[in-house]
């Protein structure tokens, strides 16, 4: 059994971070401290919580370049793109701070003679956040900032691929004046993580990761009644209607398929194009993919970095190879990307046609810079294919007709529907999924409901 977190660089396999796993005694002490600190933190005025978390955001933004370098080193995103994660973190964090007053406000059910009545949003207690590596701050801030604003204590267990992100949170929150114990992190192995979520001192678990990981969390919690939020995978589709702006659709969807090397739960993995635009779309999208620069993520000219590890890249290659063996056609020449060799983390982008829903490529999450494109005759065929998935995170419609988009969106089995954009989380909107994409919600005012519980007050007033 490993006793250390060892983070390997996706670009060259060298060890870039080593940290010891927390012991059982350290884990127990962390949770005891969190519970004691939370009891005081929930009594802290919301305005004070907002001030502290605002200072923490300021500290994070001030260290943007340093944090970006850490992201690139740990998970391989091109250095030209990593600062954008800090920008996204800031956008979400500041929005959550700005809406906390209204989201956590008392609910007034209306007057009743002789009584005072209201409903409060009470904190849950100790919240465990289990965060992934692919967007290490953008995924975790959704839960961490909401939970802290709502008066909870947070224990963050980050991915072993991005342990420095957990430590960076601790640093900026401590510098911002957060009371000791309100936020802590633990580096844990699988057994330690299971023990953490099962510990009776934990009140809620917010997990972001794979469907398999979501099942593991729910199984670990099966003997308790504590809640959990699950932000899981996706096989997100897009539909390009006959009236779409073709150039805009191509540029947006290729970026949606390739950004972060396709390692996004809401990245585009399936595209359905009206037959009148199909040939032009494929030609333009393949040409754009072929222009990407795959290479060393430390190179500022690189816009497509390695996948997180060789296993992930080999999985993507296997999806492509299986599809080709079953009759698919590849439109991007792999020879343009000589660094993408079997056994490495580097994976060439690819666009495939002549694909079907019998292929793994069109059914299961590929999580790489690869997309399958199918021709459709009309809206009904596109809608049926988009819904033909066990996932339901986001879907994108490209059209000039807002009314039609609204009608189609109402019938899509998904948590978010985009029109003329994709692969983006608006912090003012609820981030949620259906089917195997998870349950619960983060972001927006609705997200605060999942990190609090309703508490009713029913007071009969004295008569004299």
Buried (B, 14 or more C-beta within 10 A) or exposed (E): EEEBBEBBBBBEEEEBBEBEBBEEEBBBEBBEBBBEBBEEBBEBEBEEBBBBBBBBBBBBBEBBEEBBBBBBBBBBBBBBBBBBBBEBBBBBBBBBBBBBEEBBBEEEEEEEEEEEBBBBBBBBBBBBBBBBBBBBBBBBBBBBBBBBBBBBBBBBBBBBBBBBBBBBBBBBBBEBEBBEBBBBBBBBBEEBBBBBBBBEBBBBBBBBBBBEBBEBBBEBBEEBEBBBBBBBBBBBBBBBBBEBBBEEBBBBBBBBBBBBBBBBBBBBBBBBBBEBBBEEBBEBBBBBBBEBEBBBBBBEEBBBBBBBBBEBBBBBBEBBBEBBEBEBEBBBEBEBBEBBBEEBBBBBBBBBBBBBEEBBBBBBBBBBBBBBBBBBEEBEBBBEBBBBBEBBBBBBBBBEBEEBBEEBBEEBBBBBBBBBBBBBBBBEBBBBBBBBBBBBBBBBBBBBBBBBBEEEEEEEEEEE
